[in-house]
């Protein structure tokens, strides 16, 4: 949860940082326009201003794939950024076309205008950024304006950033390998922001070399920087508290939910025990278990099996020999004398428990119940053993009523779950829980665990409880969890609202900073 939170604030901070630096460049070119008042400087000033606006608007964008729907219409935000960015680049390019080169002595340079892009597409923005870089590098190499070389390098890096962001628009791809590259906060996204930050640093170094030569400019930049730092800290602090509060609230809820799941399992145990007692008290079973007609007894047990939807029903004599089975009419005569439940039931007690047994792919978890059949003197005549599987269907029904993702583990191995693999078509049963904290806390210490875990490439807020046997020893784990994306969706609107409010306050603070700086400058003079 905290990684998307961190990257979202990195996106906001870098874009605001770039917008402020581009505003400083706009200020520099605006000073040039005041003295010359020509179309070339006007285009360059307006172009950089639109670029600054573009990055400022883009700073409020959140990854809807992670945080859910934006409070601003997606198309409005996209076109606002695209139109201002494209128009800004076009105006900067136009200003270079209107501005003739200062040729080197005794050399000539021939320039062929590039082909104009007729349709705006996703890659129009990086193309125009590359065009701006070309013009600045051309002026620094073919002309005499060597001081513009840093701008050429900066816009080349910005081009790489723009290409990265253009690739990120293909997040709806069905190619899993390509999606991993262009996914929100993935390698391409990070690359784009790294190059954008480097672009900002180069541009800052270049523009500071001019603006810091004036005392009033130094004061304005100092006030703006302090204001930006205060707003950034306030924004991060507020949204951090919000995320932490949501995380704490959800973990607390999950602690309750996992106890509800354990209660549901206990209810299943009680239901199975009650059904087993019904079988043990049934007159037909009491007549038949001591007779030689084991086929009829097995048929009677089978009817109970189908009615109660159990997995097995078995009647065992006091020596532990199987008399009949409802799930297999022909199988009898084997011994269950070593079965822990039989040992307890033969003493006259009715018991139920949860048991784990090995399976071909994953362990099988089932509820067992054992009820003695007693004569009038309380002597045990036979024992009825039943069991019922706890499978994916049981957890799916729980999810329908609660909306929770739940899993059952036999030991550290997944036995049943509502979770699916990334392809959405299969259940990842059979895999092992590898988180050492979970295994130590739940399976070794027999204690609950709550926290964030990575399951099948997704981060979940989770709660675990030990699954225990008759002796209260851990034989597995109960898990409930909530995908962190659903929690981030809850926080998405609040985070974006905070970003918009911070940006608006930051813009409003620029005017007081300028007025205070000029006032101090006049007093010193």
N, C-alpha and C positions, 0 to 999 in steps of 0.2 A: 504493500500500500504506500509506503513512504518513498519508494523509487519513482512511481508516477508523480507523486506530490513534488519531489525534488526536481524532476525534469520539467514539469509544468512551470515551476517558478524560474528555472533556468531559461526557458523559452521566453517568459514574460520579461525577465530582467535584461536579457541580451537584446531583445527587440526594442525595449524602451531605451536602452543604452545607445543602440544604433540610431534610433529616432532623434535623440538629443544631439548626437554628434552630427548627424545630417542637418539638424537645425542650426548648429554652429557653422557648418559650411554654408548654409543658406544665408546666415547673417554676414559671413565674409563676402559672399558674392553680392549681397544686397548693398553693402558699403561701396562695392565697385560700381554698382548700378547707379547709386546716388550721385557719384561724381561724373559718370559718363552718360547715363540715361539713354542707352541704345538697346535695340531689340535683342542683341546677342546676350548681354548681361541679364536682361529681363527673362529670357528663356532659361538661362542657366539658374537664375535665382528661383524661378517658379518650379523648375524641374527638380531641384534638390529639396524644395519645400514639399512637393508632392511625394517624393520618395520618403521624406521624414514622416509625413502623414500616413503613408502606406505601412511603414514598419510600426508606427504607433497603433494603428488599427489592428494590425496583425498580432500585436502583443496580447490582445484580449481573446485571441482564439484559443480554444481548448480542444484536446483530442476527443471528439465525440465518440470514437470507438471505445475509449476508456471511460470517459466521464459522462456519457449519455448526451442527450440533446442539448444544444446551445440555447441560451436565452435570446440570442440574436439569430434571425433567420440565416441558415447556412449560406444560401445563395447571395443574400445581401452582403454578408461578411466577405465571401469569396470575390464577388464582383467589385466591392469597394477597394479591396487590396489590389486586385488585378488591374482595374482601370487606373487607379492612382499610380501604381508601380509602372505600368506600361507608358502612361502619359508622361510621367516624370523622366523615364529613360529617353523617350522620344524627344522631349524638350532639351535635355542635356546633349543628345546627339545633334539636334538642330543647331544648338548654340555653337557647337564645334564646326559644323558646316558653314555657318555664317562668319566664323572667326578664321581669317586666313593665317597660314603658318608664318612664323618668323624664320625665313630660310637661312641656312648657314651660308656664309660667304662663299661665292664661286661654286655653288652647288645648286642643283634644281631638283625638285621632287614632283612627281606626277601622282596624283591621287584619283583612283576610280571609285566613285561612290558605290557602296554595297547594294545588293539587291534588297529592296524594301519588302518586308513581310506584309502580305496582303490580308491575312486572316490571323486573328488573335487565337492562339492555342496555348496549351499548357507550357510549351517550350518557347513561346515568344518572349517571356520575361528573361530567361537566361541568355537568349540570343541578343536582346537589347543590352543586357548588362555587359556581355562580351564586346558589343559594339562600342559602348562607352569606354571600356578598357582599351580597345584598339585606338580610339581617338586620342586618349591621354598618352598612351605609349608612343603614338605617332608624333605627337607634339614634342615629347621629351627626346625622341631619337632623330627624327627627320628635321625637326625645328630646333630652336635654341632654348625652349622652356624646360630645362632639366629639372626644375623644381616640381614639375608635374609627374615625374616618374613614380613617386610613391602612390599617387592616385591611380595610375595605370595598374600597378601591382595589386592595389587594394581591390579594384573592380574585377581583376582576374580571379582573385580569391572569392569575391562575391558571386561571380559566375558559377564557380564550383558549388557554392552554397545554394544558389538558385536552382541548379540542376538537381541537387539532392532533394530539395523541397518539391520540385516538379515530379520526381520519381515517387515521392510519398503520396501523391494523389492516386496512385494505382493500388491502394490498400484493399480494394475489392477483388483482387486477383484470386483465382482458384488454385494457382500454383503455390504450394505450401513453402517451397524453398525461397521463391521470390518474395512471398509475403513476410517471411522472417527477416528479410533484408529491409523492406520498406515499412514494416509495422511501426506503430507509434512507439517512440523511444527506442527504436531499433538502430542498427549500425548506420543506415543511410540518414536517419533523422539526426543522430548524434554528429555525424560528419558535417551535415549542413549547418548545425549550430556552432560547431568548432570553427569552421571557416568564416562564418558570419561574425563571430567574436574577434577573430584575428583581423578581419576587414575593419571592424570598429576600432581596434587598437591602432592600426596603421593610419586610419583616417583621423583619429584623435591626435596622434603625434604630429600629423601634417598640419591640421587646422590650429592646434595649440601654438605652433611656431609663429603664427600670424596674430592670433587673437590675444595672446599673453603679452604682447609688446605694449598693450595699453592697460593702464591701471584699472579703468572701469570694467574692461573685459575680464580681467583677472578676478575682480570682485563678483561679477555676475556668474562666472564659472564656479567660483568657490561656493556661493550661495546655492546655486543649482545643484552642485554635487552633494552638499550637505542635505538639501531637501530630498534629493533622490535617495540618499542613503537612509534617511529617516522613514520615508514612505516604503522603501523596500523591506526594511526591518519590521515595520508595522504590518505590512501585508503578509510577510512570511509568518510572523508571530500569530496573527489572527487566524489565518487559514490553517496553520499548524495546530493551534488549539482546537479548531473545528474538527480536523481529521483525528486528532488524539481523542477527542470526546466521542466521536462516532465509533472509533475502534474500541474504546473502553466499554461503551454502551452495547456494542454488538457482541463483544466477548462475554460480557455479563449475561446477555440474553442466551448465548450459546451454552453457557454453563447450565442455565435452566433447561434448555432444550435437550441437552445430552442426558440430563436426569429424567426428563420426560420419556426419552427413548428407553432408558433403563427401566422406567416404570412400565412402559409398554411391553418390554420383554418379561417383566415380572408378571404382568397381567396374562401374557401368553402362557407362562408357566402355570399359573393358577387355573387358567381355563383348561389346559391339558390335564392337570391333576384332577380337576372336577370331572372331566370326561372319562378319565381312567377309573375314577371311583364309581361312575355310573356303570361302566362295564363290569367292574368287580362285584357290584351289587345286583347285576342282572340275573334273574332266575334261570334263564336259558343257559347262561355261561356256567352258573353254579351246578346245574344238572349234568352238563356235558363234560366238564374238565376232568371228572373222575371216571368217565366212561371210556370204553374202548373205541368209540366212534370219533376218532380225531378229525376225520374229514368234515363231519358235520360241525364240530367245534370251530374248525378253521373257517368254514363258510359263515358261521355266525359272527366270528371276529371280523371277517371281511366286510360284512354289512355295516358294522360299527366303523370300520376304517373309512368306508365310502361316505357314510353319513357325517362323521366328524371331520373328514378331510385331514386325517392324520397320515403319517408316513408308514409306520409299522405298529401292529398290535400283536403282542405275544403273551401267551400264558405259560408259566413255568411252574413245575412242581417244587416241593420244598427242598429237593436235592439239587435244584438248578437245571434240571433237564427240561428242554423245550417240549411242551405237549402239542402246541399248535401255533401257527402264525397266520394272521389275516392278510399279510402282504405276499405270502408264498404258501399256497395250500399244501404243497408236497414236502416242504422242508420242516422237519422236526427231529427230535432226538439229540440234538447237539446240546452242549452244556454252557450255561451262563452263570455258573456258581461263583466265578471270580468277578462278576460284574459288581461295581461298587453300589449301584442302586439296589440290586437284588439283595446284597448283604444287609442293607439297611431295612429293606422292606420285609425280609424274612424274620426280623425282630418284632414285626407288627406295626411298623411306622409307615405312613404314606409320605413319600418324598418326591421332589422334582428338582431338576437342576439343568444347567446348560453344559453341553459336552462338545468337544472338538475332536473330530477324527480325520485322518488323512484322506485326501481325495486324489484323483488322477491329475488334476490341474491345480486345484487349490483345496485347502482344508474345508471340511463340511462342518457347519455349526448347526446343532439341533437341540431342541428341548426334549428332555426325557422325564418321564414320570413312572413311578412304581407304587402300586397299591396292593396290599395283601388281601387275599380272600380268607375270611375268618369263619370258624364255626361258632356255635353258641358259647363255647368255652374260651373264645378268643385264641384258639389255636390256628396257626397259619396252615391252610390247606393248599394254597397256590398263590402265585404272585402274577399280577397283570402288569406288563411293561409296555409302555407306548413311547413313541417319539414323533416329533414334528420338525421338519427342516425350517431353518431361518434362511431364506434365500433372497434373491433380488426382488421377487414379487412382493415379499413382505415389506421390504424397504421402499419399494415404489409406491405402495399404498400409503405408507407413512409420509412420503414426499407430497403426494396429492393433497393430503390434509394439512400439512405444515409448511410446505414449500422448501423444506430443508434437504440438503445433500447429506446422506448418511451412509456409513459403511460399518461392516463387522469384520474383525480380524481374528483369525485363529493363530494365536501367537503373534508374530509380526507380519504374517502373510494375509493378504486380502482375500476374504471368502465371499462376501456379497457387498454390493454397493449400488448406489444410484448414479455414480459418476460414470462418464464415458470417456473413451480415448479421444484424442484431437480430431479423428475422423468422424466422431459422433455416432458410430455404428456398432461399437462393441464395448464391453465392460472389461476393465483391466484387472480382473480377478487373477490371483496367483502371484502378483507382484509383492515385494516385501517393503515394509516401512523401514526407511533407512535413516530417519532423523534420530540421532543418538539421544537427544533430550527427551523425545517422546518415549522411546524404548526404555530408557532408564527410569523415567518418572512413573510410567504406567505399568510396564511389565516386570520391572525389578522392585520398585518401591511400592507398587500397588496403590498409587496415588493418582488423582486427576491431573490433566495437563490442559492448559489453554494457551493459545498463541497463534502466530502465523506460520503456515507450512506450505511447501511447494509440492503440489500433487499434479503429476502428468503435465507439467509446464504451466500450470495455473497456480496463483497464490490464493490460499484460502485462510480466513480466520477460522480457527478450529477449536473444538473442545473434545477431549478424550476422557473416557472412563475405563477402568479395568473391567474385563469380563471374567467373572470368578466362578469356580466350581463349588462342590458341596463343602469343601474345607476352606472356602474363602481365599483360595490361591488363584492368582491371575493366570488364565489360560488363553486370553485374547484381549481385544480392545473394542470399545464402542466409539465411533466417530460421528460427529455432526459438524458441518461447516457451512460457511457462506462465502461465495466467490467475492474477492475484494472488489471486483469491478462493480458489483451491485452497490457496494458501499460508496465507491467513488462516484457512481451515478448520483447518489444522494447529495454528495458534496459539490458536484460539478457546478450547479447553478450558483451556489454561494461563492465558490472560488472565482468564477467568471464575473459575478457582480462586484466582488472586491477588486478585481483587476481593472474593471471599467471605472469604478469610483476612484481608485488610486491614480489612474491615468488622468482623469478629469481634474483631480485636485493638484496633480503635478503640473498640468498645463496652466491652471489658474495661479499657481505659485510663481510661475515664471515672471509675470508682470510685476509683482511686488519685489522680486529679486532684482529686476532691471532698475526699478525706480529707486530702491535703497542704494544700489551700487552707484548709480549716477549721482545721487544726493551726497554720498560720502566722497565721491571723486571731486565734486564741485567744492565741497567744504575744504578739502585738502589743498586744492588749487588756490 
